[in-house]
Amino acid sequence: MIEFSKYNYTYGELAQRGNNIIEKELQALNKQKVLKRILSLIDLTTLSGDDTEKRITDLCNKATSYENKVTGISNVAAVCVYPIFAKLVSSLLSSTEVKTACVAGAFPSGQSPLNIRLLEVEDAVNNGADDIDMVISRGKLIEGNFNYVYNEVAAIKKKCGKAHLKVILETGELGTVQNIRKASELSILAGADFIKTSTGKIQPAATIEAFIIMLDTIKEYFDKTGIMIGIKPAGGISDVDDAINYYFLVSEILGEKWLNNQYFRIGASRLADNVYAEIIK
């Protein structure tokens, strides 16, 4: 198992670094090209207590409505829902390249016994989920129980089978640079295919500072092992310029190889329409 280096940035230093990257990337921005890529990175999401089969069906129809091969516009990457809708979504998307993603494992709190969480993950996969978005036990990490966090991610990864595992850190609850860094390290070492900022259920959700910490951890792991880990900002990302800023950070810190939906996703419910409107404007 690799050992990560000490990480001594402050939030202020991370914010300044992010601003510098964004300003640099803006100078060379090809907005149409970037927006078309961003649309293809989106996990189109609904995670509401009042979700219905009609709402999910409408969302799947929307997810597959963007593609235009003449203009080079792609559909979104995935539709992300609760596990109860996995079978419906996987059926509706079966003839497309759009993936079925499910939050599973006592989302958004993670405060259920691990054996129950594992059953929910298994059920989602059995009903067609291509991606599982799990949450870590933030309380355990804050208490310093790092073995628990590592073991829960490893156990859920095992239940995923061929499905990709995105591990949600819920960075807004972790509080410190060191906690976000440790959560990133543990998730990657335990088998995460992606690390993801937030559930979207608490504030702050995705932030530039937390995102950079996660990107730096992925970069260090890649430099030491040659293994690429994906990244997903999520939570309140509806503004086109915000999405572009996250794209810039991935481009600068990780590079071109990550700028596709195999290694970069954006979780959002309203962003896709806003990006599409900008593309065709």
N, C-alpha and C positions, 0 to 999 in steps of 0.2 A: 504494500500500500504506500502510495507516495505521500510525502510530507509537503504541505504548502508553506510558503514563506510568511514571515510576519507582515502584517498589513496595518500600516500606521496612518492612513489618510484620516483627515477630519471631514465632517460634512461640508464645511466651507471650502476646503480644498477640492473636494469632489465636484461641488457646484461650479467652481471656477473652471475646473478642467472641462466639465461638460459644456460650459458656455464657449470656451475656446475652440473645442471641436466643432460645435454647431456653426460658429462664425466662419471657421475655415471651410467647412463643407458647403455652406451657403454660396460661397464664391464660385463653385463649380457645379451648382445644382442644375440638372436637366429635369425640370419638374414633371413633365409628362412621363418620362421613363420611370422616375422614382414612384409616382403615384400608381402607375400600372403594376409595378412590383408590389407596392404596399397592399393593393386590393387583393392580390394573390396570396398574401400572408395572413389574412384575417381569419380568425376563428369566430364566425358569426354566432352570437351567444344570446340565449335567454335562460335565465335562472331565477324565475319568479315563482312564488307559491301559488299563483293563480294561472300558471301555464296550462294550456289545454291542447288536445290533439290538433285542433284547428290552428292554433297559434304556431305549433311546431310544424305543421304541414305548410303553412304560409311562409315560415322562415326557410324551410328547405327549398321551396319554390323560388324564393328570393335569392338564396345562395347559388342557385344554378341559372340565374337570369342574366348575369353580367357578361358572360363570355361573348366576345365578338372577334373571330379570328382575322377578319379583314383589318380591324384597327389594332389588333394585338392586345385586347383586353381579356383577362382571364377571370374565371370564377374565383370565389374565396377558397381558402384552404380547407375549412371544416365547419360543421355546425356543432355547437357545444350546448349540451342539455343535461338535465338530470337523468340518472340511469333508467327511470321508469319509462323514458321515451326512446331508449336506445334501439329497440327493435323497430319502432316506427321510422326513426331517422335512417337507420341502416337500410331499411327496405326502400324508402323513398330515394335514397342516394345511390342505390346499388349499381345503376348504369352510368354513374358519373365518376369523376376523379375526386369529388369532394368527400372528405373523411367524416366519420362519425366520432365525435369527441364527447366524453361524459365526465362530469365531476363525480367523484366517488370516494368513499371512505369517510363518511360523516362530514361532508362539505356543508357549511364553511368552517365549522368550529374544530372538527377533528376530535371532539370530546365524546367519543364512544369507545367501548372496549375494542381492542385490535381485532379480535376474532369476528366481531360484527362488521367492522370496516372491510375486512378481507372478503367476507361473503358478498358485500355490495359490489366490490370491485369484480369479483368472479362473475356475478350476475350480469354486470354491464358488458363484460367481455363476451360472455356466452350469448348475449343478445345483439352482438355486432359492433361493439365499440372498437374503433381503430386506435383511439387515444384515450388514456385515463389521466385526468387531472386530479391529483390527490393533494391534501393539505398535511403539513407536518404538525406535530404537537408543539405549538409554540411555547406553552407553559413549561414543558419538559426541557426545551432548549434553554429558556431563560433561567431555569433552576440549575442548569449545568449538567443535566442528564443526557449527555451526548450519545451514549450507547443506545438509549431508548430510541432516539430519533433515527440513528443509523439503522437500527434493527427494524423499525417500522417501515422505513422506505424500502429496505431490502426485501421484507416480507411481501409488501404490496407489489414490488417489481416482479417477484416470482409469480404472483397470481395474474399478472398482466399477460403472460404468455407472449404472443407475437405483437400485442398492442404496445404502443409507445407510452412511456410514463413521463408525464409532466409533473414536477414536484413544486407545489405552491408554498412559498416561504412565508407569505403574509408579512411583508417587510415593515408595514406600518405598525405592527404590534411588537416587532423584535427590538425596536428602540435604539440600538446602538450600531455603529459601523461594525464592531467586532461580532455582534450576534448575527448580523446579515452575512458577514463573511463566513462564520462558522456554519451557519445553516446551508450556505452554498456548497462549502467543502463536503459536509456530511452527505448531502443529497447526491452530489456527483459520485462520491466514493461508494455509496450504497447502490448505485445503478440507475440514477435518473437519466433519461434520454434528453430531457429539457429541465431547466429550472425556470420558474415563473414567479413574478413579483407578488401577485395579489389575488384575492378572491373577488374583489370589487364590492365587498360587503362592509368594509370599514374604511375610514379615512385616517391618515393618508393612504392612498392605494399606490399605484405606480408613481415613482419619482425618479428624476434623473440621477440623483445621488445613489439610491439603492441599485438602480440599473447598472451603473458603472461598477459598483462593487461586484455584482454578479458577473458582468462581462470580464472583469479582471481575473476572477476566479476561473472562469472557463478558459481564458487565454493561457493562464499559468498551467492548467491541467493539460491543455493541448500541447503546449511547448514541452512538457515533461513526458507525455505519453503518446502524442500523435492522434488522440481520440477526440473527435468533435462532439461537443455537447450543445444542445439547442437552448434558445433563450426566448422567453415570452413575457413582454410587459402586458399587463391587463389591469383594468379598473379605472373607469372614468375617461378612457381615451376616445374622445369623439371628435376632437378638433384635428383638422388635416395637418396643421403645422406641428402639433404635438407628435403626431405619428411620424412625420418627416424627421423630427429631432431624434426619436428613438432609432429610426433607420440610419441616420448619420452616425450615431454612437456605435452601432453594430459594424457599420462600414469601416470606421476608423480604428476601432479597437480589435475587432476580430477579422475583418477583411471580406473580400468578395465571396469567398467560399461559403459564407454564412447567409448570404442575401438571397435565400430561397426558402420555401415553406417546409423543407426537410429539417432546417435548423433554426428558423426564425418564424415565430408566429406573433400576432397581435390579437389579444382578446378584446372584443368590442361588440356592442349591440347597435350603435348608431353610426359608427365610423364608415362602414362600407358605402352607404348611400352618399355620405358627404364626400368621400374620395371619388366615387363614380361621377358625381355632379361636377367636381373640379376637372376630371379628365375630359368630359364631353363639352365643357363650357367653351 
